[in-house]
Amino acid sequence: MKKLQIAMLAGAMALVIGLGVTGCGGGGDSGGSPAKGLNATGFWENPLNGRTAAGNMEQKGGNLTAYLLLPPSGMGHIIGTIDGYHVKYTMAWDDGGTESGEGDFVLVNNSVDKLVFRSSLPSVGSFEISWRGPDFDHHDPAGVTLTYDPSAPTW
């Protein structure tokens, strides 16, 4: 767990530095149009391929950034746009590879996981991660009750 915390801290610092560099001098792209009330910012986690997938996401309007551990491929940065509950993104792996993906935020009824992100990447396969709290230090496996207007898609 300590290794994950150190890796996540290093990744968060790299993401902040990367966002500072890419955010300079651009055309002010506002990204997509997220569903009203959607807030994907926080710590995400779930079992994946016999290990734990985990990391932080940050949503600013229709833009999404994340630094995630997705076994077996490792750690990587996501940069994407949100339209409604759908996300199109690019995953830039720490080892230098990149790949594109799409996924959906889904509100789960009658479950401890209230908001999940479902996606698939060729190097990882299908995966699902659940919102666990505002950050690593303040997360709860049961999360908190989240509400959205209009309601997120459910399964």
C-alpha angles and dihedrals in degrees: 000000000000090000090052091050092050092046091048092049091049090047093049090052091049090048092051091049091046093049090049091054096043093042094062120100098352128143094259097255107193094200121218134331110264122202111272110273096011109146114176094169112123147060117319128194144162141145113276131177092344094310137068125280111204145152149117129285128195124196121195108178107302094345124096128194126176143166109211140175106219113177132250093019099050133220126347147157123250121205116180151134130250123220110181101316094329122102130198112193149162120229114210107194120213089238090064102260124121135198137171127239145172130210147158137238108227130189109221118213121216096009138107087238104074099175125027135175115220122193145134134227125186092236095047106026122218114344141176128197127186131218107250105174145305094298143344094275093051105039130126126194088229093049117198133286109276125194129196135191111239097025118258117246111275136204 
